[in-house]
């Protein structure tokens, strides 16, 4: 079951377009094992894929005058432990990638994905999950034309079994402090001094400066149901989160400030989503039936439903890429043509522009912010 827009927009905000076909063909051929995609991230013309056998794949958008642009495998490497890669987080402002695998965070450079040696940064161990400050993820890469540009550190929280460890990352890693977390955490998102963390039963807000925790609401309000509900959190703004709670008949999305106050209205889904991502003003959610619903958070209306794939492959996860990425277009060049534009002279002192002057533009790739991961 899925919802349907009551007032669908004339031009839907999203369309589904494959980026890389046969991602794992080479990996399966070499290893001979049953390899799966576990996570992915994208930045500009690069896409990074983490696999179940611990391999990290790097794809880049390439093309020439005689061939259309497409994503091509540039490099591959395996993490030291050969364990599944659970999460990839890119921090373009300091040219680093944080890779979570086997309860450890490993550090790599961008865009080449060279490992940062343990003599510079040792992997962080005993990690349950982690949350990089979303405001820091939005910082642009350093400009090559400004060597004097100041490099601001990127801050993040590491959720361990009973504590939260705060770190600051630049060329090196700096430990800041620890905050007790008696009930642990399964998922966390951070913006500024606020951390929203879900344990096995509840959502909580933590002020990282004062180390105060405020319980919000349970993951599931159907207390008589044995079903395990997956926690879902996303950052909406510098001081706002969206959290999802299952009622037994539907899932509700509540907008909560860093102080724990409800704002806006509420979103609703007929079943509990598998994952969600923000592309303001839209929230995209992947439902168990593999359809994708898109809501406008300004008026809480549903504006589009993307149907499930017709092939045997199914959707696994939605991933937000904060800095966007390039999508090759095979249609733009066929839709552009030279057009005559009549121009009027601006008097004797104005520019001498010939009428019927025309111009031709070349298409450029677009910059969406979402990856739709398929098996």
N, C-alpha and C positions, 0 to 999 in steps of 0.2 A: 504494500500500500504506500502511496505517496501523495503529496498534495499537488495542487495545480494552481497556477496564478489566477486570481479572480480578475485582475486587470493587467494582463501581460503587456510589457512594453513593446513599442513598434519594432525596435531593433534590440534583440536580446543582448545582454552585456557580454556573454561568453559564447565561444564556439570551441569544439573539441578538435585538436589537431595533433596527430602523432609527431613526435620529435625524433625519436631514435627507434628504428626497427631492429629486431634481433639483437638486443643489447648483450645477451649472455651467450651467444653462439660460440664465440672464441673461448670464453671462460669454461664452458662445458666441454669443448673439444680438448682443451689442455688438461683439465683436471679429471675429466671422466666422471665427475660426481653430479649429484642433483643440486645445482646451484640456483638460488633465488635472489631476487632483488629485495633488500631489506629497507633501504632508505635512499634518498637522493636530494641533492640541492643544486641550485643553478645561480650563476652570476655572470652577467654580460653574455659573452659568447662561449662560456664554459658550462658544462654539466658534469657533476660528480656523483657517482653511483657507488653505494656500499652493498656488498653481497654477503650471502650467508656463509661463505667459505673464508671470509676475512679479506677478500680482495677489494681494492679501491680502484675504480675505473674513472678515467678522465677523458671526457669528450670535448671537442671544440668545433665550432661552426666554421666550415671551410668550403671553398668553392672557387671557381675560376670563370673566365669569359665564356668557355665552351660548356660548362657544367653548372647546374643549379647548386646553390649553397645547401649543405647538409652537415649534420653532426657526425664527426668521425672520431674513432678511438685514437687518442694520442699516446696514452701511457696507462700502465696498470702496475700495481704493486700490492703486496700482501702484508697485512699487519703482523707484528711479531708473534701473536698468539694463535693465528689462524682461526679465530673465533668470529661469529657473525658480527657485522657492523650494525649497531642499533640506531645511531643518529649521527648526522653531519651538520655542523653549524659553521657558517662562514662569517668571518669578521673582516670585511674588505678594508676598513680604515687602518688596520695594522697588518694586513696581508697574511692572515693566519686562518687555518681551518682546525676546528676542534672535533675530534672523532671519538665517539663513545663505543667501546667494544669490551666485552667481558669485564664489566664494572670498572673500566679504566678509561680516562680521557687522554688521548694521544694528540700531539700537536704537529701540524704540518704547515708548510708555506703555501701561499697562493701567488700565482696560479699553478705553479709547477707541481705542487703536492710532494715536495721533498720533505722527509721527516726532519723535525727539529731534534737535534741530538740530545741525549739524556744529560750530557755535560752542560747544556744550556737550560733545558727544561725537562724535568723528569715527569713521566706520566703520573696523573693523579689516580690513586687507587681507592677501592672500596666505595665506588660511586653507584648510587641507585638511579639518580637522574640529575640533570643540571639545567640551569636557566641563565642565559646571557641576558643582560639588560637590553630590552628591545630598543630603547632609544639609541644605544651604542651600535646595534646592528644596522641602523639606518644611516650611519655615517658613511660618506662616500670614500672611495679609495683615495690614497694620497696622490697628489698631482706631481707628475714627473717634471713639470716646468717650474715647480716651487720647492727646491731642495731645503729651504729654510722653514717649510711648513711644520707647525708643531704637531707632534703625534700624541693624541690623547689616549690614555689607557682604556681598555675595555674591561668592564667589571662583570663578574658572574658569580652565581651561587652553586655550590655542589651539595646535593642532598645525600647524606649518608644514612646509616641505619637509625641513629638517634640524634644527629646534629646537622646543622647547616654550616658549611664552611664558605667564607667569602674570600674571593680572589680578585686580583687586578693583574691584567696581562698587557704587556707591551713587548719589548724585545725579550724580557724575562718575566717570570711568574712571581707575583708577590702575594703571600698569604696575609689577609687582613685580620680576621677574627672568626670565632665559632659561636653559634647560637644553638642552645638546646632545642631539640625537636623530639620529644618523648615518643610520639606516635609514628614517627617516621614520615615518609612521603613517597608517593608513586609518580606524581607529575607536578611540575612547577613552572610558572611563568613569572618573569620579573619586568617591572618598568620603574626606573628610578629607585627610590627607597622602599618600594612596595613589592612584596613577593606573595603571589597567590599559590598555595600549595594544597594538593589533595592527598590525604592519607587513604587508608582502605575504606573509610566510612564517610568522611566529611571534607568539605572545602574550608580553608582557613586563609585569612589575610595576616601577613606578618609585616610589621614596620621594622625594617632592617636597622634603622638608626636607634630606635628605642628598644628593640628586641621584644616588642609586645605582640602577642598573637590574639586574633579575634576569630572565633568560630563563625562560619556563615550558614551553611545548610548542608544536609546530607547528600551524598551522591545519588541515593535512591530513597524516595519517600514511600515506596511500596515495602513496608517493613516486614510483611508476611511473605515476601517473595524470596526464594533462594538464589535468584539470578544475580550474577556479578555484573555490576554496572561500571563501564569504563569511564574514568574521569576525563573531562574535556574542558580546557581553559584556553582562551586566547586574549591577547592584549588589544584593547580597542584604542586607547589614547595614553597619554603620559600618566594619567591617574585613574584609568578605567579598565576593567576586565569583563569578559563574558564567560560565564560558567553554565554548565548544563546539568540538570537534575531530572531523573526519571520518576514519574508519578505513579507508574503502574499501568497507565493507559496512554501516556504521551510523555515526551521529553520537553521540558521548559528551559529556555535560555534566559538567564537573568543578567542584567548589566549592573555591576557593582563597582563603586569607587574604591580607592585605596583605603578609605576610612570605613569601608563596609556598608556604605549607604546605597540603596537601590536607585537607579536612574533610568531614564528612557521608559520604554514599555517592555513587553516580553515577547520572545520568539517561541514558536511551538512546532514540534515535529511529531508525526504519527508513530515513529519508532526512534529508538536511541541511535544517533549517528555514530558511524565508525570513526570519523575524523572531521575536523573543520579547519577553515583558514579564513583570514580577513584580507580583503582587497577593498579598502574603504571606498564607497559606503556599502559594500556588499559582503555578506557572510556566505561562504560556500560550505556545504555539508555533504558528506558521503554517507548515504543510508545503507542499511543491510541488504537492500535489494539492488545495490550497486548503481542507483540513480544518484544524481547530484542536484541538490536543491540550492537555489540562490535567493537569499532574502536581502532586502534593503533595510539596513538598521535604522535609517532615519525615520521611516514610518512603519517598520516591522512587517512589511508586506512581502509576499513571495512573488518574485518577478520572472523566474525561469526554472524549468526542470530539464536537466540534460539526461537523456535516456541512457539505459544501460547498454554496453557494447553488444553488438550482434554476434561477435565471435565467441569462441570458448574461453578466451582470456577474460578475466574479470578485474575490476578495479580494487586496489588494495588500500590506498591512502591518498589523502590530499596533503600537499606540502606547500607552504608559503615561502616564496623567495623574496625577502624584503627589498633587495636592490634591483629586482627585475632581471630578465634575461631576454635574449634575442630569439625570434622565431623566424625561420626562413620562409619566404613567400614565393610561391611559384605562379601566382596570379597577377601580381602587381604590374609586371612589365607588359602583359597583354592588354591591360586596361588603361594604360597611359598612351596618349597620343598628342601630337602637336596641335594646338588650338590658337586661332587668331583672336586677339583681344583688342578691340578698338579703344584707343586712348585719346583724350582731349588735351590740346595744348593749354598751358596755364598762363597764357599771355606772353608778351614780348620778353619779359624778364624770367619767365619760367623755363624749365628744362626743355630742350629740343628733342622730343620723343616722337619717333616715327609712328604713325598709326599702323594698325594691323601687325604690331610686333608680337612674336610668339615665343614661348619657352617650353622646354621639355625637361621634366624632372625624372630622376631615377628612383625607383621604390626603395625604401629602407625597411629593415626588419622592425617589427613592433617589439614592445617591452612589456609583456605580461608579468605577473607575479606568482603564478601558481603552476605547479607540476601535478599532473594526475598520474600516479604510479600504477601501472598494470603489472600483472604477473608475467 
